Amino acid sequence: MPETLQPIFRSDVTVQLVKHSADDAHVLWSARVSTQGEQSLEQIDADPDRSKGLINYLMRDRHGSPFEATSMTFFVSAPIFVFREFMRHRTWSFNEESGRYRELAPVFYIPGPDRKLVQEGKPGRYRFVDGSAQQHYAVETAMQASYRQAYEEYQEMLAEGIAREVARMVLPVGLFSSVYATCNARSLMHFLGLRTTHPDAAAASYPQREIEMVGEQMEAEWAKLMPLTHAAFNANGRIAP
């Protein structure tokens, strides 16, 4: 039997903004071309704080295309089940690490002690509540045992010369993967409206906690890049324009 790498268990996710072309000024000159044509070029270096009313108007009346004149690329490390939800947002671009081309590291997700475990209510009207200490113990014990066995079987198949693309089939969706995810501000707002909960939201959302953890970190980075747009998003019910 081959020597098995020791698994790493995590209850967090990693989000890092690695590249961007995004600020409030992008929205303003993109909007002003509608009425100013080539004169809008004069607005490229204008102070966006003087035009926060225009950003709020665009957000309120849902003139969304000026917010697409931006780009942000995030590096995200999270369990695979998060990306299966993430990739439903088809206006984003994704590149994910490949289990066909590299041996996958034994990094697995286990819910932290503050993760709510028990679902109450009917679909569409349910809520999650805290689990007991015994329930948290049961989750941690079962997941660790399952992860260890799956990764041992994975490495045994690799040692037998089985192709990586075949051996990976035994691995669970709690395995961590890495993705570069690229979006514009309009796409990010749509994502945040669905994948986060917030007191300013006009429409209730019930995201899985783990993808919400990704959304919260993305929003923190975006708010620093585009503070006027972020404020207008909150002021108008967190609905993407």
C-alpha positions in Angstrom: 0.0 0.0 0.0 1.4 3.4 -0.9 2.2 6.0 1.7 -0.9 8.2 1.9 -0.6 12.0 2.3 -2.2 13.2 5.5 -5.4 15.1 4.9 -5.9 18.7 5.8 -9.4 19.7 7.1 -10.6 23.3 6.6 -13.8 25.1 7.6 -13.0 28.3 5.7 -12.6 29.5 2.0 -10.0 31.6 0.3 -10.9 34.5 -1.9 -8.2 36.9 -3.4 -8.7 39.7 -5.9 -5.8 39.1 -8.3 -6.6 41.5 -11.2 -9.1 44.2 -11.9 -10.1 47.1 -14.2 -13.0 48.4 -12.1 -13.9 51.7 -10.4 -16.8 54.0 -10.3 -15.5 56.2 -13.1 -15.8 53.3 -15.5 -19.6 53.4 -14.9 -19.8 57.1 -15.4 -18.1 57.5 -18.7 -19.7 54.4 -20.1 -23.1 55.9 -19.2 -22.3 59.4 -20.6 -21.5 58.2 -24.0 -25.3 57.8 -24.5 -25.8 61.6 -24.4 -22.3 63.0 -24.9 -20.7 60.8 -27.6 -17.0 61.5 -28.0 -17.2 64.3 -25.4 -17.6 61.5 -22.8 -13.8 61.0 -23.2 -13.4 64.2 -21.2 -15.0 62.4 -18.3 -12.6 59.5 -18.0 -10.5 61.2 -15.4 -13.3 63.1 -13.7 -13.9 62.8 -10.0 -16.6 60.1 -9.6 -17.7 61.5 -6.2 -19.2 64.5 -8.1 -21.5 62.2 -10.0 -22.8 59.8 -7.3 -26.3 60.8 -8.2 -25.9 59.4 -11.7 -24.7 56.1 -10.4 -27.7 55.9 -8.1 -30.0 56.8 -11.0 -28.6 54.0 -13.1 -29.0 51.6 -10.3 -32.5 52.7 -9.3 -33.9 52.7 -12.8 -32.0 49.5 -13.8 -29.8 50.9 -16.6 -27.4 48.0 -16.2 -25.0 48.1 -19.1 -22.6 50.8 -17.8 -21.8 48.6 -14.9 -20.5 46.0 -17.4 -17.6 48.3 -18.3 -15.5 46.7 -15.5 -13.7 43.5 -14.9 -12.5 41.7 -11.8 -10.7 38.3 -11.5 -10.7 36.5 -8.2 -8.8 33.4 -7.1 -11.1 31.2 -5.1 -10.2 28.1 -3.1 -13.3 26.3 -1.9 -14.9 22.8 -1.8 -16.1 21.4 -5.1 -19.7 21.6 -4.2 -19.4 25.4 -4.0 -18.2 25.6 -7.6 -21.0 23.4 -8.8 -23.4 26.2 -7.6 -21.1 29.0 -8.6 -21.0 27.8 -12.2 -24.7 28.3 -12.6 -23.8 32.0 -13.0 -23.1 31.8 -16.7 -22.1 35.4 -17.2 -18.9 34.7 -15.3 -15.8 33.1 -16.8 -14.1 30.2 -14.9 -10.8 28.3 -15.1 -10.5 25.5 -12.6 -7.6 23.3 -11.6 -7.8 19.9 -13.4 -7.8 16.5 -11.7 -6.9 15.1 -15.1 -3.5 16.9 -15.2 -2.4 17.0 -11.6 -2.6 14.9 -8.5 -5.2 16.5 -6.2 -4.1 17.5 -2.7 -6.0 16.0 0.3 -7.6 19.2 1.5 -11.2 18.7 2.6 -14.0 20.8 4.0 -15.6 20.2 7.3 -18.3 22.7 8.6 -17.0 24.8 11.5 -18.6 24.9 14.9 -20.7 28.0 14.0 -22.2 26.4 10.9 -25.9 25.8 11.3 -26.7 22.1 10.7 -30.5 21.6 11.0 -33.0 22.5 8.4 -36.5 23.4 9.5 -39.6 24.2 7.3 -40.6 23.5 3.7 -38.6 24.2 0.6 -38.7 27.9 -0.2 -39.7 28.7 3.3 -37.1 26.9 5.4 -34.4 28.1 7.8 -31.3 26.6 9.3 -30.7 26.4 13.0 -27.8 25.5 15.2 -26.9 21.9 15.6 -26.2 20.2 18.9 -22.7 19.3 20.1 -23.5 15.7 19.3 -24.6 16.6 15.8 -21.4 18.5 15.1 -19.4 15.6 16.4 -21.3 13.2 14.1 -20.7 15.4 11.1 -17.0 15.8 11.8 -16.4 12.1 12.5 -18.3 10.9 9.5 -16.7 13.4 7.1 -13.2 12.7 8.3 -13.6 9.0 8.0 -15.1 9.2 4.5 -12.5 11.7 3.3 -9.6 9.5 4.6 -10.9 6.4 3.0 -11.6 8.1 -0.4 -8.2 9.6 -0.6 -6.5 6.4 0.3 -8.3 4.6 -2.5 -7.4 7.5 -4.8 -3.7 7.2 -4.1 -3.8 3.4 -4.3 -5.3 3.6 -7.8 -2.6 6.1 -8.9 0.1 3.8 -7.5 -1.4 1.0 -9.7 -0.9 3.2 -12.7 -4.6 4.2 -13.1 -5.0 7.5 -15.0 -5.7 10.5 -12.8 -8.9 11.3 -14.7 -10.2 7.8 -13.6 -8.8 7.7 -10.1 -10.3 11.1 -9.2 -13.8 9.6 -9.6 -13.7 8.3 -6.1 -13.1 11.7 -4.5 -16.0 13.6 -2.8 -17.4 17.0 -3.5 -16.0 18.2 -0.1 -12.5 18.2 -1.7 -11.1 21.7 -2.2 -10.5 23.0 -5.7 -9.1 26.2 -7.1 -10.7 28.5 -9.6 -10.0 31.9 -11.3 -13.4 33.5 -11.6 -13.9 36.7 -13.7 -16.9 38.9 -13.8 -18.1 42.5 -14.3 -19.8 44.6 -11.6 -23.3 43.8 -12.9 -22.6 40.1 -12.8 -21.2 40.4 -9.4 -24.2 42.2 -8.1 -26.5 39.6 -9.5 -24.4 36.9 -7.8 -24.5 38.8 -4.5 -28.2 39.3 -4.7 -28.7 35.5 -4.8 -25.8 34.2 -2.8 -25.7 36.4 0.2 -28.2 37.5 2.9 -28.3 41.2 3.9 -30.6 43.4 5.9 -30.9 45.9 2.9 -32.0 43.2 0.4 -35.4 43.8 -1.1 -35.8 40.1 -1.9 -35.0 37.3 0.5 -32.3 34.9 -0.5 -31.4 31.5 1.1 -27.9 30.7 -0.1 -25.9 27.7 1.1 -23.6 29.1 3.8 -20.4 28.0 2.0 -21.1 29.9 -1.2 -22.2 32.9 0.9 -18.7 32.8 2.6 -17.2 33.3 -0.9 -19.7 36.1 -1.7 -19.0 38.0 1.5 -15.3 38.1 0.7 -15.8 39.1 -2.9 -18.1 41.9 -1.8 -15.6 43.2 0.7 -13.0 43.5 -2.2 -15.5 45.0 -4.6 -16.7 47.6 -2.1 -13.2 49.0 -1.9 -12.9 49.3 -5.7 -16.3 50.8 -6.3 -17.6 52.4 -3.1 -20.3 54.6 -4.9 -21.6 51.7 -6.9 -21.6 49.4 -3.8 -23.5 52.1 -1.8 -26.1 52.5 -4.5 -26.5 48.7 -4.7 -27.4 48.6 -1.0 -29.6 51.7 -1.2 -31.7 50.1 -4.0 -32.4 46.8 -2.4 -29.4 44.9 -3.6 -31.0 44.1 -6.9 -28.7 44.0 -9.9 -29.5 46.6 -12.5 
